[in-house]
């Protein structure tokens, strides 16, 4: 149960980071990881997809 709360807190922190800088691909990636850990697969996949898109732009 404690881990689930930590994932929720992490998602909130990533959301704040993304409000400041929507191109922060690491935040998109780790947000996706946290969402997948919570079994929120569609949202997690969408976050990971955003991260991948940004990585391809910046590399």
Buried (B, 14 or more C-beta within 10 A) or exposed (E): EEEEEEBEEBBEBBEEBBEEEEEBBEBBBBBBBBBBBBEBEEBBEBBBEBBBEBEEEEE
